[in-house]
Amino acid sequence: MTRNSWFESVAIAQRRAKKRLPKSVYKALIAGSEKGVSYVDNLTAFSELGFAPHVAGLSAKREMSTTVMGQDISLPVLISPTGVQAVHPEGEVAVARAAAARGTAMGLSSFASRTLEDVVEANPQTFFQMYWMGDRDYTARRMERAKSGGAKGIIVTLDWSFSMGRDWGSPTIPEMMNLKAMLRLAPEVITRPSWLFDFAKSGSIPDLTAPNLDDPQNETPAPTFFGAYGQWMQTPPPTWDDIAWMRQQWDGPFMLKGISRVDDALRAAEIGVSAISVSNHGGNNLDTTPAPIRMLPSIVDAVGDDVEVLLDGGIRRGSDVVKALALGARAVMIGRAYLWGLAANGQAGVENVLDVIRGGMDSALLGLGHSTIHDLSPDDVVIPPGFTRELGVPARHK
Ligand SMILES: Cc1cc2nc3c(=O)[nH]c(=O)nc-3n(C[C@H](O)[C@H](O)[C@H](O)COP(=O)(O)O)c2cc1C
């Protein structure tokens, strides 16, 4: 009898991923930072919000399509860029195919294990994610490469402050996958035969390089994940002038990811970004930064007419998406939810996650009596007193 690999919730996909992945790989996906306060808040904040449903006069059809950064997508859920390796042999290409099959766009991390070109072939609706690394010349070359590789837009992620140390310990990740590293990881890998079998079948091992970070000017091999991370750590952090310069260099859709404060959202709007994502990097960065859903309403209020406001962090079900849209997000991006799907069942697992989310959105829209996501409003949700956080609101906006 073949095991039914379909799952009905993201929580079940996560449990399967935990069983299937070597411990270090699973821990790398859980990630988090310091005490894990933001990681937990991202999830609990959605549970604090309730719904205000109707019982009759509901709509027989529910419409979910929208546009984000110039791309028509069939549901307001995009793939957030994640720089993770070794989850599945097809990695980001499997994710891109799944997103394309379900009609949505893909954010590809700079630290991804597959090339932009391969991912664009699998899903032409791909945005390339960049960090501020190296000097302006190197950055310009990488943006040119993103353009020639077919990226439809770029996502510049700014919320990273190299926080180190987790109270539950960090995974052991080797610098590169050589014999020595494989022997060291053997005891945890040997207990995960299906993961090992998938890689064996594909004839590859996780190589832990970052192929999108090679410098188009020098014909050097792609840097290792940690080599590139080291270069990034040594780069002085960008100024707003640097970001404005980057925006000028890129003549297409441009998102700033990682905004928490109203004053930063206003600066982003001033430099002419197309979109922002209200985000705390999935709780992986500066711990105790509040959940993005708490910060969303004040940011939408300040810049919602000028830029597309997205949210990422803590989305695990369709009802979470509906709550975010009701509080003003145009769309959301998901991170761990699709990583659990990828780990559990490859491309089909990511499609499964998107289907679960779509199904949950459909139920919520039905209950709330809406025929389209565009009719959602704060009136649809129960917001407990003290739920929201308004960070950095300039006096003129109060
Ligand atoms: C393991 C892992 C790796 C990530 N790597 C990146 C990255 O390379 N670039 C980036 O912009 N965000 C990265 N993120 C953050 C995600 O894009 C997104 O902000 C976050 O996962 C959203 O929270 P969620 O996982 O609760 O959906 C990463 C997140 C995780 C969990």
The ligand as an SDF file (V2000), in Angstrom:
LIG
                    3D

 31 33  0  0  0  0  0  0  0  0999 V2000
   15.7070   29.2170    7.0030 C   0  0  0  0  0  0  0  0  0  0  0  0
   15.3880   30.6070    6.5150 C   0  0  0  0  0  0  0  0  0  0  0  0
   16.2380   31.2580    5.6170 C   0  0  0  0  0  0  0  0  0  0  0  0
   15.9290   32.5470    5.1810 C   0  0  0  0  0  0  0  0  0  0  0  0
   16.7460   33.1610    4.2730 N   0  0  0  0  0  0  0  0  0  0  0  0
   16.4020   34.3710    3.7760 C   0  0  0  0  0  0  0  0  0  0  0  0
   17.1670   34.9860    2.7410 C   0  0  0  0  0  0  0  0  0  0  0  0
   18.1490   34.4490    2.2680 O   0  0  0  0  0  0  0  0  0  0  0  0
   16.7680   36.1960    2.2840 N   0  0  0  0  0  0  0  0  0  0  0  0
   15.6650   36.8430    2.7870 C   0  0  0  0  0  0  0  0  0  0  0  0
   15.3330   37.9450    2.3400 O   0  0  0  0  0  0  0  0  0  0  0  0
   14.9390   36.2720    3.7610 N   0  0  0  0  0  0  0  0  0  0  0  0
   15.2500   35.0660    4.2480 C   0  0  0  0  0  0  0  0  0  0  0  0
   14.4770   34.4720    5.1980 N   0  0  0  0  0  0  0  0  0  0  0  0
   13.2810   35.1660    5.6810 C   0  0  0  0  0  0  0  0  0  0  0  0
   12.0510   34.8240    4.8300 C   0  0  0  0  0  0  0  0  0  0  0  0
   12.1370   35.3930    3.5440 O   0  0  0  0  0  0  0  0  0  0  0  0
   10.7790   35.3590    5.4780 C   0  0  0  0  0  0  0  0  0  0  0  0
   10.9720   36.7060    5.8200 O   0  0  0  0  0  0  0  0  0  0  0  0
   10.3730   34.5590    6.7160 C   0  0  0  0  0  0  0  0  0  0  0  0
   10.6460   33.1870    6.5630 O   0  0  0  0  0  0  0  0  0  0  0  0
    8.8900   34.7480    6.9660 C   0  0  0  0  0  0  0  0  0  0  0  0
    8.4920   34.0910    8.1150 O   0  0  0  0  0  0  0  0  0  0  0  0
    7.8000   32.6450    8.1120 P   0  0  0  0  0  0  0  0  0  0  0  0
    8.9010   31.6600    7.9420 O   0  0  0  0  0  0  0  0  0  0  0  0
    7.1530   32.5880    9.4390 O   0  0  0  0  0  0  0  0  0  0  0  0
    6.8330   32.6100    6.9540 O   0  0  0  0  0  0  0  0  0  0  0  0
   14.7670   33.1850    5.6480 C   0  0  0  0  0  0  0  0  0  0  0  0
   13.9000   32.5080    6.5390 C   0  0  0  0  0  0  0  0  0  0  0  0
   14.2030   31.2340    6.9580 C   0  0  0  0  0  0  0  0  0  0  0  0
   13.2520   30.5270    7.8870 C   0  0  0  0  0  0  0  0  0  0  0  0
  1  2  1  0
  2  3  1  0
  2 30  2  0
  3  4  2  0
  4  5  1  0
  4 28  1  0
  5  6  2  0
  6  7  1  0
  6 13  1  0
  7  8  2  0
  7  9  1  0
  9 10  1  0
 10 11  2  0
 10 12  1  0
 12 13  2  0
 13 14  1  0
 14 15  1  0
 14 28  1  0
 15 16  1  0
 16 17  1  0
 16 18  1  0
 18 19  1  0
 18 20  1  0
 20 21  1  0
 20 22  1  0
 22 23  1  0
 23 24  1  0
 24 25  2  0
 24 26  1  0
 24 27  1  0
 28 29  2  0
 29 30  1  0
 30 31  1  0
M  END
$$$$
